[in-house]
Amino acid sequence: MYNNIFWYNIAIMMIIVISVITIVLFFLSVLSRRRFGTLGLSLTAGALLASTMAKDTSIFMANLEVPTGSIPYFTAAQILLIILPPSLLLLNGPSYSNRLFSVFGSICFALLGTLLLLGPISVIVPYDDQARSFLSFISPYINPTLAILVGLAIIDMWLTHNSPALKTHKKNNR
């Protein structure tokens, strides 16, 4: 009886972890009301950092004996490098004034962050054939979704800098 429950829990553990990460990223973005353009592009910059610097960062973390629990240093370095740039921008950066745009941007940010963290998370979380089938089901959609989300982030960044601003101009009195 307990053995079957344990394996059932492992089967849905990956989906639960993915859901929790998505929800946390969504609520952090909604509460900060930061624009998706800056957050999304900082996530992609973090993914680029993780792909190029994870090995060096993991060696540095191991030399400092940073406690990571049962997470390998390389995986911890990947997660840290992906999450660090948007975490800094959640504190300060351009924000939405419209709540609807804020929610849409937060959904996009949570989805992009989850997809970029999927690789390192799949190393940590134990999964079986059911979780593997779930991952193989979503696998063909990851790259096109990432491309669309990065495109939306670029458009949002472009709109941030090219939106008509309400400026007051002083008239030159000559």
C-alpha positions as CSV (number, residue, x, y, z in Angstrom):
1,M,0.0,0.0,0.0
2,Y,2.6,2.6,1.1
3,N,5.0,1.5,-1.7
4,N,2.3,2.3,-4.3
5,I,1.6,5.7,-2.8
6,F,5.4,6.5,-2.8
7,W,5.6,5.8,-6.5
8,Y,2.5,7.7,-7.3
9,N,4.0,10.7,-5.4
10,I,7.1,10.5,-7.5
11,A,5.1,10.3,-10.7
12,I,3.4,13.7,-9.9
13,M,6.3,15.3,-8.1
14,M,7.7,16.8,-11.3
15,I,4.4,18.3,-12.2
16,I,4.0,19.7,-8.7
17,V,7.5,21.2,-8.7
18,I,6.9,22.8,-12.1
19,S,3.5,24.2,-10.9
20,V,5.0,25.6,-7.8
21,I,7.8,27.3,-9.7
22,T,5.3,28.8,-12.2
23,I,3.0,30.1,-9.4
24,V,5.9,31.6,-7.4
25,L,7.3,33.4,-10.5
26,F,3.8,34.6,-11.4
27,F,3.1,36.1,-8.0
28,L,6.5,37.7,-7.7
29,S,5.9,39.4,-11.0
30,V,2.3,40.4,-10.3
31,L,3.3,41.9,-6.9
32,S,6.2,43.8,-8.4
33,R,4.2,44.9,-11.5
34,R,7.5,44.9,-13.4
35,R,7.4,44.8,-17.2
36,F,7.8,41.5,-19.0
37,G,10.3,42.9,-21.5
38,T,13.0,43.6,-18.9
39,L,12.2,40.5,-16.8
40,G,12.0,38.2,-19.8
41,L,15.2,39.4,-21.4
42,S,17.0,39.2,-18.0
43,L,15.8,35.6,-17.8
44,T,17.3,34.9,-21.2
45,A,20.5,36.6,-20.2
46,G,20.5,34.4,-17.1
47,A,20.1,31.3,-19.3
48,L,23.0,32.5,-21.4
49,L,25.1,33.0,-18.3
50,A,24.1,29.6,-17.0
51,S,25.1,27.9,-20.3
52,T,28.5,29.6,-20.3
53,M,29.5,30.1,-16.7
54,A,27.8,27.3,-14.7
55,K,30.9,25.2,-14.5
56,D,33.1,28.0,-13.2
57,T,30.4,29.1,-10.8
58,S,29.9,25.6,-9.5
59,I,33.7,25.3,-8.9
60,F,33.6,28.6,-7.1
61,M,30.6,27.5,-5.0
62,A,32.3,24.2,-4.1
63,N,35.5,26.1,-3.0
64,L,33.4,28.3,-0.8
65,E,31.5,25.3,0.5
66,V,28.1,26.9,-0.2
67,P,25.5,24.6,1.3
68,T,23.3,23.2,-1.4
69,G,21.9,20.2,0.3
70,S,21.5,17.3,-2.0
71,I,21.5,19.5,-5.1
72,P,24.7,19.2,-7.2
73,Y,26.8,22.3,-7.3
74,F,26.5,22.5,-11.1
75,T,22.7,22.4,-11.0
76,A,22.7,25.0,-8.1
77,A,24.9,27.2,-10.2
78,Q,22.6,26.9,-13.2
79,I,19.5,27.8,-11.2
80,L,21.3,30.7,-9.5
81,L,22.6,32.2,-12.7
82,I,19.2,31.9,-14.4
83,I,17.3,33.4,-11.5
84,L,19.7,36.1,-10.4
85,P,19.3,38.7,-13.1
86,P,15.4,38.9,-13.0
87,S,15.5,38.8,-9.2
88,L,17.5,42.0,-9.2
89,L,15.1,43.6,-11.7
90,L,12.1,42.6,-9.7
91,L,13.2,45.1,-7.1
92,N,13.6,48.0,-9.5
93,G,12.8,48.6,-13.2
94,P,10.0,49.7,-15.4
95,S,6.5,48.7,-14.3
96,Y,3.1,48.4,-15.8
97,S,0.4,51.0,-15.0
98,N,-2.4,48.8,-16.3
99,R,-3.3,45.7,-14.2
100,L,-4.4,43.6,-17.2
101,F,-1.0,44.1,-18.9
102,S,0.7,43.3,-15.6
103,V,-1.1,40.0,-15.4
104,F,-0.4,39.1,-19.0
105,G,3.3,40.0,-18.5
106,S,3.4,38.0,-15.3
107,I,2.0,34.9,-17.1
108,C,4.6,35.2,-19.8
109,F,7.4,35.7,-17.2
110,A,6.3,32.7,-15.2
111,L,6.1,30.5,-18.3
112,L,9.5,31.7,-19.6
113,G,11.1,31.2,-16.3
114,T,9.6,27.7,-15.8
115,L,10.7,26.6,-19.3
116,L,14.3,27.9,-18.7
117,L,14.5,26.2,-15.3
118,L,13.1,23.0,-16.6
119,G,16.5,21.5,-17.5
120,P,18.1,22.1,-14.1
121,I,15.0,21.1,-12.2
122,S,14.7,17.8,-14.1
123,V,18.2,16.9,-12.6
124,I,17.0,17.5,-9.1
125,V,13.5,16.0,-9.0
126,P,13.2,12.3,-9.3
127,Y,10.8,11.2,-12.0
128,D,9.6,7.9,-13.5
129,D,8.1,6.8,-16.8
130,Q,4.9,8.9,-16.3
131,A,6.9,12.1,-15.7
132,R,9.2,11.2,-18.5
133,S,6.3,10.8,-20.8
134,F,5.0,14.2,-19.7
135,L,8.4,15.8,-20.4
136,S,8.6,14.1,-23.8
137,F,5.1,15.3,-24.6
138,I,6.0,19.0,-23.9
139,S,9.5,18.7,-25.3
140,P,8.6,19.6,-29.0
141,Y,6.8,22.7,-27.8
142,I,9.6,24.2,-25.6
143,N,11.8,25.8,-28.2
144,P,8.9,27.4,-30.2
145,T,7.4,28.7,-27.0
146,L,10.7,30.1,-25.9
147,A,11.1,31.9,-29.2
148,I,7.6,33.4,-29.0
149,L,8.1,34.5,-25.4
150,V,11.5,36.1,-26.2
151,G,9.9,37.8,-29.1
152,L,7.1,39.1,-26.9
153,A,9.7,40.3,-24.4
154,I,11.5,42.2,-27.2
155,I,8.2,43.8,-28.3
156,D,7.4,44.7,-24.7
157,M,10.8,46.3,-24.3
158,W,10.4,48.2,-27.5
159,L,7.0,49.4,-26.4
160,T,8.5,50.6,-23.1
161,H,10.9,52.8,-24.9
162,N,8.7,53.9,-27.8
163,S,5.4,54.5,-26.1
164,P,4.2,58.1,-26.3
165,A,5.2,59.7,-23.0
166,L,3.3,62.5,-21.5
167,K,6.0,65.2,-21.5
168,T,5.7,68.8,-20.6
169,H,7.7,71.0,-22.9
170,K,8.9,74.4,-21.9
171,K,8.4,77.1,-24.4
172,N,11.5,79.0,-25.2
173,N,10.7,82.6,-24.5
174,R,13.0,84.7,-26.6
